[in-house]
Amino acid sequence: MTQHNYRYLVIGSGRMATHWSAYLDMLGLTFSQWSRAQGDADSLVSRLENTDLVFLAISDDSLETFYETNLKYFSGPVYHFSGCHQSADMRSCHPLMTFGTELYAPERYRALTLVLESEDTQGPSLFRAFPNPVCRIPAASKPLYHALCVMSCNFPQIIWRDTVKQFEQLGIAADSLSALLSVTVENALTIPGGSVTGPLARNDTLTIEKNMQSLGSDAEKELYQNFVRFMADSAE
């Protein structure tokens, strides 16, 4: 059976399962989707009889228990989507992407990189039906890899969410930030070594001190100070 004729089963009903199922459909691949809410264990067994490869899209904490209970005797490969979890029995495919509540256009799915484990020697061949870039990292490096994903994707979101709220309190409309955010992201991608600007780039200690004094909470002051320290440490 060629890779294009593989029959896939996506297990789960959350964002990852929804996005991945939509992508499989866009690629014209044969797949079905199952979740605890959609059926019992017997219905899962029936699905597995017509499946060549399982994508397990459930919470990290449930992965091993679910595998032992339901997939231990499945003969095909089982891939989970956790960027951090390491398993002796399952393989790992972490899409290097953040997934929102709405589905994406096909080109966005095709552009995301699939991060496999170095120890998974069959992985690149199993994903030949996918047009995505594929890379592999050592399983032992996954906690660091995922920590970097979490920080880079979520920390700016938290800061921007608070910034929008405080800008509105100052009388500046939220949509006024669109151009600033777009250029900030563009600069981070195109000139990563020179995208930091303002007092942090100039090491303008007087302005930095005024900035921190103006912030309304100790948490904000500490965050600002930690970024100053982080920049100094990373420059060494």
C-alpha positions as CSV (number, residue, x, y, z in Angstrom):
1,M,0.0,0.0,0.0
2,T,1.4,3.4,-1.0
3,Q,1.6,6.3,1.4
4,H,-1.2,8.1,-0.7
5,N,-3.5,5.1,-0.1
6,Y,-3.0,5.1,3.7
7,R,-6.1,5.1,5.8
8,Y,-5.7,7.6,8.7
9,L,-7.6,7.8,12.0
10,V,-7.6,11.1,13.9
11,I,-8.5,10.6,17.6
12,G,-9.8,13.6,19.4
13,S,-12.2,16.5,19.1
14,G,-10.2,19.6,20.2
15,R,-8.5,22.2,18.1
16,M,-5.6,20.0,16.9
17,A,-7.9,17.2,15.9
18,T,-10.2,19.7,14.1
19,H,-7.4,21.4,12.2
20,W,-5.6,18.2,11.3
21,S,-8.8,16.5,10.1
22,A,-9.5,19.6,7.9
23,Y,-6.0,19.4,6.5
24,L,-6.3,15.7,5.6
25,D,-9.5,16.5,3.9
26,M,-7.9,19.3,1.9
27,L,-5.1,16.9,0.8
28,G,-7.7,14.4,-0.4
29,L,-6.4,11.7,2.0
30,T,-8.5,8.9,3.3
31,F,-9.3,9.4,7.0
32,S,-11.9,9.2,9.7
33,Q,-12.2,10.9,13.1
34,W,-13.2,9.5,16.4
35,S,-13.6,10.9,19.9
36,R,-14.9,9.7,23.2
37,A,-17.9,11.9,22.7
38,Q,-18.7,10.3,19.3
39,G,-18.6,6.6,20.3
40,D,-17.6,3.9,22.8
41,A,-14.5,1.6,22.8
42,D,-16.2,-0.9,20.5
43,S,-16.7,1.8,17.8
44,L,-13.0,2.7,18.1
45,V,-12.0,-1.0,17.6
46,S,-14.1,-1.0,14.5
47,R,-12.4,2.1,13.2
48,L,-8.9,0.7,13.9
49,E,-9.6,-2.4,11.8
50,N,-9.7,-0.1,8.8
51,T,-6.8,2.2,9.8
52,D,-3.1,2.1,8.8
53,L,-1.9,5.1,10.9
54,V,-3.3,6.8,13.9
55,F,-3.0,10.5,14.8
56,L,-3.7,10.8,18.6
57,A,-4.8,14.4,19.2
58,I,-5.6,14.4,23.0
59,S,-4.1,16.1,26.0
60,D,-0.6,15.2,27.0
61,D,-1.7,13.9,30.4
62,S,-4.0,11.4,28.8
63,L,-1.7,10.0,26.1
64,E,-0.1,7.1,27.8
65,T,-3.2,5.9,29.5
66,F,-5.3,6.1,26.3
67,Y,-2.6,4.2,24.4
68,E,-2.4,1.4,27.0
69,T,-6.1,1.1,27.1
70,N,-7.0,1.4,23.5
71,L,-4.1,1.3,21.1
72,K,-1.6,-1.1,22.7
73,Y,-2.4,-3.9,20.2
74,F,-2.8,-1.7,17.1
75,S,-0.2,-2.9,14.6
76,G,0.4,0.4,12.7
77,P,2.3,3.5,13.8
78,V,0.6,5.9,16.3
79,Y,1.6,9.5,16.2
80,H,0.8,12.0,18.9
81,F,1.0,15.8,18.4
82,S,2.7,16.8,21.7
83,G,5.7,19.0,21.4
84,C,7.0,18.0,24.8
85,H,5.9,14.4,25.6
86,Q,8.3,11.5,25.0
87,S,7.0,8.0,24.6
88,A,8.5,4.5,24.3
89,D,5.5,3.3,22.3
90,M,4.3,6.2,20.3
91,R,5.9,8.4,17.7
92,S,5.7,12.2,17.7
93,C,4.7,14.7,15.0
94,H,4.5,18.3,16.2
95,P,3.2,20.8,13.7
96,L,5.3,24.0,14.1
97,M,2.2,26.2,14.1
98,T,-0.3,27.8,16.5
99,F,-3.9,26.9,16.0
100,G,-6.8,29.2,16.5
101,T,-10.5,28.7,16.7
102,E,-11.0,29.1,12.9
103,L,-9.7,26.8,10.1
104,Y,-6.8,28.1,7.9
105,A,-6.4,28.3,4.2
106,P,-4.8,25.3,2.6
107,E,-1.5,27.1,1.9
108,R,-1.0,27.9,5.6
109,Y,-1.3,24.2,6.5
110,R,1.0,23.2,3.7
111,A,3.7,25.7,4.8
112,L,3.9,24.5,8.4
113,T,6.9,22.3,9.4
114,L,6.3,18.9,10.9
115,V,8.8,18.2,13.7
116,L,9.5,14.5,14.2
117,E,12.0,12.8,16.5
118,S,15.5,11.9,15.3
119,E,14.9,8.3,16.6
120,D,11.9,7.9,14.2
121,T,13.8,6.7,11.2
122,Q,10.6,5.8,9.2
123,G,9.0,9.1,9.9
124,P,10.1,11.1,6.7
125,S,8.9,8.2,4.5
126,L,5.6,8.0,6.3
127,F,4.9,11.6,5.6
128,R,5.6,11.6,1.9
129,A,2.0,12.2,1.1
130,F,2.2,15.6,2.9
131,P,3.8,18.6,1.1
132,N,5.1,20.0,4.3
133,P,8.7,20.5,5.3
134,V,9.8,17.8,7.7
135,C,12.6,18.1,10.3
136,R,13.8,15.9,13.1
137,I,15.2,16.7,16.6
138,P,16.4,14.4,19.4
139,A,13.6,13.2,21.7
140,A,15.6,14.5,24.7
141,S,15.5,18.0,23.2
142,K,11.8,18.2,23.0
143,P,11.2,19.9,26.4
144,L,13.5,22.7,25.3
145,Y,12.0,22.9,21.8
146,H,8.5,23.1,23.2
147,A,9.4,25.7,25.9
148,L,10.7,27.9,23.1
149,C,7.5,27.4,21.1
150,V,5.4,28.3,24.2
151,M,7.4,31.4,24.9
152,S,7.6,32.7,21.4
153,C,3.9,32.1,20.5
154,N,2.2,32.9,23.8
155,F,4.3,35.4,25.7
156,P,3.9,38.1,23.0
157,Q,0.1,37.4,22.9
158,I,-0.2,38.0,26.6
159,I,1.8,41.3,26.4
160,W,-0.2,42.5,23.4
161,R,-3.5,41.6,25.1
162,D,-2.6,43.8,28.1
163,T,-1.2,46.5,25.8
164,V,-4.4,46.8,23.8
165,K,-6.4,47.1,27.0
166,Q,-4.2,49.9,28.4
167,F,-4.0,51.7,25.1
168,E,-7.8,51.8,25.0
169,Q,-7.7,53.3,28.5
170,L,-5.4,56.0,27.2
171,G,-7.8,56.7,24.4
172,I,-5.9,54.9,21.6
173,A,-8.1,52.6,19.6
174,A,-7.1,48.9,19.4
175,D,-7.0,48.9,15.6
176,S,-4.3,51.6,15.7
177,L,-1.9,48.9,16.8
178,S,-2.4,46.8,13.6
179,A,0.3,48.5,11.6
180,L,2.7,48.4,14.6
181,L,2.2,44.7,15.2
182,S,2.5,43.8,11.5
183,V,5.8,45.6,11.1
184,T,7.1,44.2,14.4
185,V,6.5,40.7,13.2
186,E,7.9,41.4,9.7
187,N,11.1,42.9,11.2
188,A,11.5,39.9,13.5
189,L,11.4,37.6,10.5
190,T,13.5,39.7,8.0
191,I,16.1,41.3,10.3
192,P,16.1,39.2,13.5
193,G,19.5,40.6,14.6
194,G,18.3,44.1,14.3
195,S,14.6,44.1,15.0
196,V,14.8,45.3,18.6
197,T,14.5,49.1,18.8
198,G,14.1,51.9,21.3
199,P,15.8,52.2,24.7
200,L,16.6,48.5,24.9
201,A,18.6,48.6,21.7
202,R,20.3,51.9,22.7
203,N,20.8,50.8,26.3
204,D,19.2,54.1,27.3
205,T,19.1,53.5,31.1
206,L,17.3,56.8,32.0
207,T,14.4,56.0,29.6
208,I,14.3,52.4,30.8
209,E,14.0,53.5,34.4
210,K,11.2,56.0,33.5
211,N,9.4,53.3,31.7
212,M,9.5,50.9,34.6
213,Q,8.4,53.6,37.1
214,S,5.3,54.4,34.9
215,L,4.1,50.8,34.8
216,G,1.1,50.1,37.0
217,S,1.9,46.8,38.6
218,D,4.9,45.1,40.1
219,A,4.5,42.2,37.7
220,E,4.8,44.6,34.7
221,K,7.9,46.3,36.3
222,E,9.5,42.9,36.9
223,L,8.7,41.7,33.4
224,Y,10.3,44.8,31.9
225,Q,13.4,44.4,34.1
226,N,13.7,40.7,33.2
227,F,13.7,41.5,29.5
228,V,16.4,44.1,30.1
229,R,18.4,41.4,31.9
230,F,17.6,38.8,29.2
231,M,18.9,41.1,26.5
232,A,22.1,41.7,28.4
233,D,22.7,38.0,29.0
234,S,21.9,37.0,25.4
235,A,24.3,39.6,24.1
236,E,27.2,38.0,25.9
